Amino acid sequence: MAQRKMTVLADVPKVEVGVALIRKGNRILLVYNDRWGAFTLPMSKRRIWANVDDPDRPLEEAWIDAAARSAAEVLGSTCALDPEPIIEVEGERQGDADGILKEYRFQVFKLDVNAGGPSVLGKMVDWLTAEEIIGVQRRPLSVTAIRIVETLRRAKFV
């Protein structure tokens, strides 16, 4: 198997990601990410827009909006995530498909759903327990999802 070379920069780019922890009882919703080739938590990078009123100060998407956007892509509807993040995970270093090492910071927002819902929108999904995720009993799982769930487990959120 060919190894992909990682580019390490002196000034490592920072990436901020909103994560939706969608739970049904003790089960956690994971969605298949085609680019990663694995199941992961619904998550999305925060968007940044140009500010026409002040070009030196770009507009940043709220963390919760990035998390809600990722949840909506799976659920096919709006959702009411808890307004405050339950945990923040930072210092994760990994490379994306571009092979450039980046430092990631995640804020996790919770959504508990009832046993009958929600439906998922034509996505490949799975509902796993924290033990199944952390123990890597099921595959393929993203390393990112495993690390976030491990952090949530240590903090007694799952």
Secondary structure, 3 states (H helix, E strand, C coil): CCCCCCECCCCCCEEEEEEEEEEECCEEEEEEECCCCEEECCEEECCEECCCCCCCCCEECCHHHHHHHHHHHHHCCCCCCCCCCCEEEEEEEEECCCCEEEEEEEEEEEEECCCCCCCCCCCCEEEEEHHHHHCCCCCCECHHHHHHHHHHHHCCCC
